[in-house]
Amino acid sequence: MPEVSGPLLGIDFGERRIGIAVLGESGLPPQGVITLRNGEAGPDWEGFARIFQEWQPRAVVLGLPLNMDGSEGLMVRRVRNFAERLQRRFPLPMHWVDERLSSHSAETMLKDQAFSPKKRAQLLDQAAACEILQTFQDLGVSV
């Protein structure tokens, strides 16, 4: 079987925004790419098509927003539903990462970098997607 190359695409799904980050094979840390809109009309599928076309990812890593006790709530069902639709459009391997504290960690990191509150709000979802990819990388999963 040929070796698959390309970056990993990290996704932090939210009801209004979806943060996207990439993790390449060069040993560099994850980097935020874009925040796409989400809402009543659904995700920005055209934006996803552009991202998949541009980055040619080998796999997708999605954050799974478990409750603090490890149980699955309503948001987990929404993320899984989104993942099913994403998989039908872009049939790539998908991996899950517990993201219970990714947004909090991302916000702390952005505060530490002295971003203004407005800039932090703009970057938060991408930073959370970076945290998801970093967690996945730290787990040492080979893709």
SEROTOR-914844 format. One record per residue: residue number from 1; residue in one letter; x negated, y, z negated of N, C-alpha, C in turn. Coordinates in nm, 3 decimals, always signed. Each point is the difference from the previous one (the first is absolute). Layout:
% SEROTOR-914844
nr | rest | n.X | n.Y | n.Z | ca.X | ca.Y | ca.Z | c.X | c.Y | c.Z
NUM | a | X | Y | Z | X | Y | Z | X | Y | Z
...
***
This chain:
% SEROTOR-914844
nr | rest | n.X | n.Y | n.Z | ca.X | ca.Y | ca.Z | c.X | c.Y | c.Z
1 | m | -0.085 | -0.117 | +0.000 | +0.085 | +0.117 | +0.000 | -0.090 | +0.124 | +0.000
2 | p | +0.025 | +0.096 | +0.088 | -0.084 | +0.120 | +0.005 | +0.017 | +0.085 | -0.126
3 | e | -0.110 | +0.064 | -0.041 | +0.006 | +0.087 | -0.116 | +0.076 | +0.128 | +0.035
4 | v | +0.091 | +0.038 | -0.087 | +0.080 | +0.119 | +0.022 | -0.073 | +0.119 | -0.063
5 | s | -0.012 | +0.107 | +0.077 | -0.065 | +0.119 | -0.055 | +0.099 | +0.114 | -0.006
6 | g | -0.042 | +0.107 | -0.058 | +0.085 | +0.117 | -0.016 | +0.020 | +0.029 | -0.147
7 | p | +0.047 | +0.119 | -0.030 | +0.018 | +0.037 | -0.141 | +0.124 | -0.063 | -0.061
8 | l | +0.007 | +0.007 | -0.130 | +0.123 | -0.032 | -0.072 | +0.080 | +0.128 | -0.010
9 | l | +0.130 | -0.012 | +0.012 | +0.089 | +0.115 | -0.012 | +0.074 | -0.013 | -0.133
10 | g | -0.018 | +0.098 | -0.087 | +0.068 | +0.000 | -0.129 | +0.124 | +0.088 | +0.005
11 | i | +0.108 | -0.047 | -0.060 | +0.126 | +0.073 | +0.003 | +0.057 | +0.014 | -0.140
12 | d | +0.028 | +0.126 | -0.036 | +0.071 | +0.031 | -0.124 | +0.139 | +0.046 | +0.041
13 | f | +0.098 | -0.088 | -0.013 | +0.137 | +0.027 | +0.042 | +0.074 | +0.081 | -0.105
14 | g | +0.065 | +0.105 | +0.044 | +0.085 | +0.079 | -0.087 | +0.130 | +0.032 | +0.071
15 | e | +0.100 | +0.037 | -0.075 | +0.131 | +0.026 | +0.059 | +0.000 | +0.124 | +0.089
16 | r | -0.092 | +0.096 | -0.026 | -0.007 | +0.120 | +0.084 | -0.126 | +0.008 | +0.083
17 | r | -0.108 | -0.058 | -0.051 | -0.128 | +0.006 | +0.070 | -0.068 | -0.135 | -0.006
18 | i | -0.081 | -0.027 | +0.104 | -0.077 | -0.124 | +0.006 | -0.145 | +0.040 | +0.025
19 | g | -0.085 | -0.027 | -0.098 | -0.141 | +0.030 | +0.011 | -0.074 | -0.112 | +0.072
20 | i | -0.093 | +0.039 | +0.087 | -0.076 | -0.098 | +0.077 | -0.149 | +0.030 | -0.014
21 | a | -0.076 | -0.107 | -0.020 | -0.146 | +0.010 | -0.011 | -0.062 | -0.116 | +0.077
22 | v | -0.129 | +0.014 | +0.031 | -0.071 | -0.109 | +0.068 | -0.125 | -0.035 | -0.079
23 | l | -0.040 | -0.126 | +0.015 | -0.123 | -0.050 | -0.058 | -0.072 | -0.075 | +0.110
24 | g | -0.111 | +0.057 | +0.044 | -0.077 | -0.061 | +0.108 | -0.094 | -0.106 | -0.052
25 | e | -0.082 | -0.050 | +0.090 | -0.092 | -0.108 | -0.033 | -0.140 | +0.052 | -0.031
26 | s | -0.017 | +0.131 | -0.004 | -0.133 | +0.058 | -0.014 | -0.045 | +0.016 | -0.144
27 | g | +0.082 | -0.037 | -0.096 | -0.037 | +0.015 | -0.139 | +0.037 | +0.134 | -0.060
28 | l | +0.057 | +0.088 | +0.080 | +0.046 | +0.129 | -0.051 | +0.130 | -0.020 | -0.079
29 | p | +0.029 | +0.092 | -0.093 | +0.126 | -0.014 | -0.075 | +0.121 | +0.025 | +0.091
30 | p | +0.119 | -0.038 | -0.045 | +0.121 | +0.028 | +0.078 | +0.015 | +0.150 | +0.023
31 | q | +0.061 | +0.033 | +0.114 | +0.025 | +0.141 | +0.029 | +0.146 | +0.019 | +0.038
32 | g | +0.058 | +0.109 | -0.050 | +0.137 | +0.034 | +0.034 | +0.008 | +0.041 | +0.145
33 | v | +0.109 | -0.037 | +0.065 | +0.019 | +0.030 | +0.142 | +0.112 | +0.100 | +0.020
34 | i | +0.117 | -0.032 | -0.054 | +0.117 | +0.084 | +0.026 | +0.109 | -0.038 | -0.100
35 | t | +0.092 | +0.091 | -0.019 | +0.122 | -0.028 | -0.074 | +0.115 | +0.014 | +0.099
36 | l | +0.075 | -0.109 | +0.017 | +0.114 | +0.000 | +0.092 | +0.128 | +0.022 | -0.080
37 | r | +0.099 | +0.053 | +0.067 | +0.127 | +0.023 | -0.065 | +0.082 | -0.129 | -0.008
38 | n | +0.088 | -0.001 | -0.096 | +0.094 | -0.109 | -0.018 | +0.127 | +0.064 | -0.054
39 | g | +0.112 | -0.060 | +0.024 | +0.125 | +0.058 | -0.050 | +0.119 | -0.078 | +0.048
40 | e | +0.113 | +0.067 | +0.003 | +0.125 | -0.065 | +0.039 | -0.006 | -0.058 | +0.140
41 | a | -0.073 | +0.066 | +0.090 | -0.013 | -0.049 | +0.138 | -0.103 | -0.112 | +0.010
42 | g | -0.069 | -0.029 | -0.110 | -0.100 | -0.105 | -0.001 | -0.139 | +0.055 | +0.022
43 | p | -0.098 | -0.090 | +0.000 | -0.139 | +0.043 | +0.016 | -0.027 | +0.060 | +0.138
44 | d | -0.106 | +0.075 | +0.009 | -0.045 | +0.059 | +0.126 | -0.071 | -0.109 | +0.081
45 | w | +0.079 | -0.082 | +0.071 | -0.058 | -0.112 | +0.074 | -0.091 | +0.046 | +0.114
46 | e | +0.028 | +0.115 | +0.058 | -0.089 | +0.052 | +0.104 | -0.136 | +0.035 | -0.060
47 | g | +0.002 | +0.056 | -0.119 | -0.126 | +0.029 | -0.071 | -0.076 | -0.127 | -0.028
48 | f | +0.070 | -0.105 | -0.041 | -0.067 | -0.129 | -0.024 | -0.060 | -0.053 | +0.130
49 | a | +0.073 | +0.012 | +0.109 | -0.051 | -0.049 | +0.129 | -0.130 | +0.073 | +0.036
50 | r | -0.004 | +0.130 | -0.023 | -0.123 | +0.076 | +0.028 | -0.115 | -0.048 | -0.088
51 | i | +0.028 | -0.022 | -0.128 | -0.104 | -0.046 | -0.093 | -0.052 | -0.137 | +0.042
52 | f | +0.090 | -0.092 | +0.029 | -0.042 | -0.135 | +0.039 | -0.078 | +0.004 | +0.132
53 | q | +0.042 | +0.083 | +0.093 | -0.071 | +0.013 | +0.127 | -0.139 | +0.057 | -0.022
54 | e | -0.010 | +0.105 | -0.079 | -0.128 | +0.067 | -0.022 | -0.099 | -0.084 | -0.079
55 | w | +0.046 | -0.062 | -0.107 | -0.091 | -0.069 | -0.091 | -0.017 | -0.149 | +0.030
56 | q | +0.095 | -0.062 | +0.069 | -0.008 | -0.143 | +0.033 | -0.035 | -0.084 | -0.124
57 | p | +0.083 | +0.008 | -0.105 | -0.032 | -0.072 | -0.124 | +0.006 | -0.151 | +0.019
58 | r | -0.079 | -0.070 | -0.082 | +0.002 | -0.147 | +0.004 | +0.102 | -0.058 | -0.097
59 | a | +0.040 | +0.081 | -0.098 | +0.098 | -0.044 | -0.100 | +0.054 | +0.122 | -0.073
60 | v | +0.111 | -0.021 | -0.070 | +0.066 | +0.106 | -0.076 | +0.002 | -0.041 | -0.147
61 | v | -0.028 | +0.096 | -0.087 | +0.007 | -0.022 | -0.145 | +0.106 | +0.096 | -0.054
62 | l | +0.102 | -0.057 | -0.059 | +0.111 | +0.079 | -0.055 | -0.002 | -0.003 | -0.152
63 | g | +0.030 | +0.114 | -0.058 | +0.013 | +0.007 | -0.144 | +0.136 | -0.053 | -0.043
64 | l | -0.001 | -0.082 | -0.103 | +0.123 | -0.056 | -0.054 | +0.026 | +0.066 | -0.135
65 | p | +0.103 | +0.087 | -0.008 | +0.025 | +0.078 | -0.121 | +0.075 | -0.080 | -0.107
66 | l | -0.071 | -0.090 | -0.064 | +0.060 | -0.081 | -0.105 | +0.032 | +0.087 | -0.121
67 | n | +0.096 | -0.045 | -0.079 | +0.027 | +0.066 | -0.127 | -0.118 | -0.026 | -0.094
68 | m | -0.012 | +0.079 | -0.105 | -0.114 | -0.015 | -0.090 | -0.007 | -0.138 | -0.064
69 | d | +0.115 | -0.070 | -0.012 | -0.002 | -0.135 | -0.055 | -0.028 | -0.107 | +0.106
70 | g | -0.026 | +0.044 | +0.125 | -0.031 | -0.093 | +0.108 | +0.120 | -0.047 | +0.080
71 | s | +0.119 | +0.039 | -0.042 | +0.120 | -0.042 | +0.071 | +0.021 | +0.087 | +0.125
72 | e | +0.086 | -0.051 | +0.087 | +0.031 | +0.072 | +0.123 | +0.133 | +0.073 | -0.015
73 | g | +0.001 | +0.127 | +0.038 | +0.122 | +0.080 | -0.007 | +0.046 | +0.041 | +0.139
74 | l | +0.087 | +0.098 | +0.003 | +0.059 | +0.049 | +0.125 | -0.105 | +0.048 | +0.099
75 | m | -0.101 | +0.071 | -0.047 | -0.101 | +0.054 | +0.092 | -0.079 | -0.112 | +0.067
76 | v | -0.024 | -0.109 | -0.070 | -0.070 | -0.114 | +0.061 | +0.084 | -0.055 | +0.115
77 | r | +0.131 | -0.009 | -0.019 | +0.087 | -0.048 | +0.108 | -0.008 | +0.093 | +0.121
78 | r | -0.004 | +0.131 | -0.025 | -0.011 | +0.096 | +0.110 | -0.134 | -0.014 | +0.073
79 | v | -0.106 | -0.021 | -0.074 | -0.131 | -0.017 | +0.063 | -0.002 | -0.129 | +0.082
80 | r | +0.054 | -0.107 | -0.054 | +0.004 | -0.127 | +0.074 | +0.084 | +0.013 | +0.128
81 | n | +0.111 | +0.071 | -0.009 | +0.085 | +0.024 | +0.117 | -0.079 | +0.078 | +0.106
82 | f | -0.069 | +0.105 | -0.043 | -0.084 | +0.078 | +0.090 | -0.107 | -0.089 | +0.063
83 | a | -0.063 | -0.086 | -0.080 | -0.106 | -0.087 | +0.049 | +0.052 | -0.096 | +0.107
84 | e | +0.121 | -0.050 | -0.018 | +0.058 | -0.089 | +0.101 | +0.019 | +0.074 | +0.133
85 | r | +0.049 | +0.123 | -0.007 | +0.018 | +0.080 | +0.122 | -0.135 | +0.034 | +0.062
86 | l | -0.097 | +0.033 | -0.082 | -0.135 | +0.030 | +0.049 | -0.060 | -0.122 | +0.069
87 | q | +0.016 | -0.116 | -0.060 | -0.054 | -0.126 | +0.055 | +0.062 | -0.032 | +0.137
88 | r | +0.130 | +0.027 | +0.015 | +0.063 | -0.026 | +0.130 | -0.057 | +0.092 | +0.108
89 | r | -0.031 | +0.125 | -0.035 | -0.053 | +0.096 | +0.096 | -0.149 | -0.019 | +0.026
90 | f | -0.073 | -0.035 | -0.104 | -0.146 | -0.012 | +0.008 | -0.039 | -0.131 | -0.068
91 | p | +0.002 | -0.111 | +0.074 | -0.023 | -0.131 | -0.060 | -0.147 | -0.025 | -0.036
92 | l | -0.037 | +0.047 | -0.118 | -0.135 | -0.017 | -0.054 | +0.009 | -0.070 | -0.135
93 | p | -0.109 | -0.059 | -0.046 | +0.000 | -0.055 | -0.136 | +0.030 | +0.110 | -0.101
94 | m | +0.081 | -0.034 | -0.100 | +0.035 | +0.096 | -0.105 | -0.043 | -0.057 | -0.134
95 | h | -0.052 | +0.091 | -0.082 | -0.044 | -0.037 | -0.134 | +0.065 | +0.096 | -0.099
96 | w | +0.020 | -0.049 | -0.123 | +0.065 | +0.080 | -0.104 | -0.098 | +0.028 | -0.112
97 | v | +0.011 | +0.119 | -0.057 | -0.081 | +0.039 | -0.114 | +0.092 | +0.063 | -0.105
98 | d | -0.018 | -0.040 | -0.123 | +0.073 | +0.061 | -0.111 | -0.041 | +0.147 | -0.008
99 | e | +0.096 | +0.090 | +0.018 | -0.032 | +0.143 | +0.003 | +0.063 | +0.076 | -0.115
100 | r | +0.022 | -0.067 | -0.110 | +0.070 | +0.065 | -0.111 | -0.059 | +0.135 | -0.039
101 | l | -0.129 | +0.014 | +0.002 | -0.061 | +0.124 | -0.047 | -0.073 | +0.075 | +0.111
102 | s | +0.023 | -0.036 | +0.126 | -0.076 | +0.063 | +0.109 | +0.030 | +0.149 | +0.013
103 | s | +0.124 | +0.041 | -0.013 | +0.033 | +0.142 | +0.014 | -0.060 | +0.080 | -0.116
104 | h | +0.007 | -0.055 | -0.119 | -0.058 | +0.068 | -0.116 | -0.152 | +0.012 | +0.016
105 | s | -0.063 | -0.107 | +0.042 | -0.145 | +0.002 | +0.021 | -0.037 | +0.098 | +0.110
106 | a | +0.077 | +0.002 | +0.108 | -0.026 | +0.092 | +0.111 | +0.016 | +0.144 | -0.045
107 | e | +0.103 | +0.028 | -0.080 | +0.021 | +0.136 | -0.047 | -0.114 | +0.045 | -0.091
108 | t | -0.047 | -0.089 | -0.085 | -0.113 | +0.031 | -0.088 | -0.125 | +0.030 | +0.083
109 | m | -0.024 | -0.081 | +0.101 | -0.116 | +0.021 | +0.086 | +0.008 | +0.135 | +0.071
110 | l | +0.117 | +0.035 | +0.049 | +0.017 | +0.128 | +0.069 | -0.017 | +0.118 | -0.097
111 | k | +0.048 | -0.014 | -0.123 | -0.020 | +0.105 | -0.100 | -0.148 | +0.017 | -0.030
112 | d | -0.071 | -0.113 | -0.010 | -0.144 | +0.005 | -0.028 | -0.077 | +0.071 | +0.110
113 | q | +0.053 | +0.000 | +0.120 | -0.067 | +0.066 | +0.113 | +0.044 | +0.146 | +0.014
114 | a | +0.074 | +0.049 | -0.097 | +0.040 | +0.140 | -0.007 | +0.081 | +0.049 | +0.119
115 | f | +0.081 | -0.087 | +0.056 | +0.092 | +0.044 | +0.105 | +0.111 | +0.082 | -0.063
116 | s | +0.052 | +0.093 | +0.075 | +0.115 | +0.078 | -0.047 | +0.121 | -0.093 | -0.011
117 | p | +0.099 | +0.037 | -0.080 | +0.121 | -0.083 | -0.010 | +0.064 | -0.025 | +0.136
118 | k | +0.003 | +0.100 | +0.087 | +0.060 | -0.017 | +0.133 | -0.080 | -0.102 | +0.083
119 | k | -0.133 | +0.010 | -0.002 | -0.084 | -0.093 | +0.075 | +0.011 | -0.142 | -0.057
120 | r | +0.008 | -0.009 | -0.135 | +0.016 | -0.132 | -0.063 | +0.129 | -0.066 | +0.048
121 | a | +0.108 | +0.078 | +0.007 | +0.129 | -0.055 | +0.045 | -0.010 | -0.049 | +0.144
122 | q | -0.076 | +0.073 | +0.083 | -0.015 | -0.040 | +0.141 | -0.082 | -0.129 | +0.014
123 | l | -0.095 | -0.021 | -0.089 | -0.092 | -0.114 | +0.012 | +0.036 | -0.120 | -0.087
124 | l | +0.096 | +0.016 | -0.091 | +0.029 | -0.105 | -0.098 | +0.032 | -0.135 | +0.062
125 | d | +0.085 | -0.004 | +0.100 | +0.041 | -0.129 | +0.058 | -0.116 | -0.068 | +0.073
126 | q | -0.084 | +0.079 | +0.067 | -0.117 | -0.057 | +0.065 | -0.099 | -0.051 | -0.105
127 | a | -0.017 | +0.076 | -0.107 | -0.091 | -0.042 | -0.106 | +0.050 | -0.128 | -0.066
128 | a | +0.131 | -0.014 | -0.016 | +0.057 | -0.124 | -0.056 | -0.026 | -0.117 | +0.095
129 | a | +0.010 | +0.024 | +0.131 | -0.031 | -0.106 | +0.098 | -0.147 | -0.038 | -0.008
130 | c | -0.087 | +0.098 | -0.025 | -0.143 | -0.029 | -0.021 | -0.019 | -0.088 | -0.123
131 | e | +0.072 | +0.031 | -0.108 | -0.008 | -0.080 | -0.123 | +0.044 | -0.144 | +0.026
132 | i | +0.104 | -0.018 | +0.081 | +0.048 | -0.134 | +0.035 | -0.109 | -0.077 | +0.073
133 | l | -0.064 | +0.065 | +0.097 | -0.108 | -0.066 | +0.074 | -0.119 | -0.030 | -0.090
134 | q | -0.032 | +0.093 | -0.090 | -0.113 | -0.023 | -0.091 | +0.027 | -0.119 | -0.091
135 | t | +0.123 | -0.010 | -0.050 | +0.038 | -0.114 | -0.084 | -0.014 | -0.130 | +0.079
136 | f | +0.048 | +0.001 | +0.123 | -0.010 | -0.119 | +0.085 | -0.147 | -0.038 | +0.021
137 | q | -0.083 | +0.101 | +0.029 | -0.143 | -0.025 | +0.022 | -0.064 | -0.055 | -0.129
138 | d | +0.036 | +0.057 | -0.114 | -0.056 | -0.045 | -0.128 | +0.039 | -0.144 | -0.031
139 | l | +0.114 | -0.045 | +0.051 | +0.042 | -0.139 | -0.021 | -0.086 | -0.097 | +0.080
140 | g | -0.070 | +0.052 | +0.100 | -0.090 | -0.084 | +0.080 | +0.070 | -0.093 | +0.096
141 | v | +0.121 | +0.035 | +0.041 | +0.075 | -0.082 | +0.094 | -0.063 | +0.014 | +0.137
142 | s | -0.024 | -0.110 | +0.067 | -0.056 | +0.006 | +0.136 | +0.113 | -0.010 | +0.101
143 | v | -0.007 | +0.088 | +0.098 | +0.107 | +0.007 | +0.101 | -0.058 | -0.034 | +0.135
***
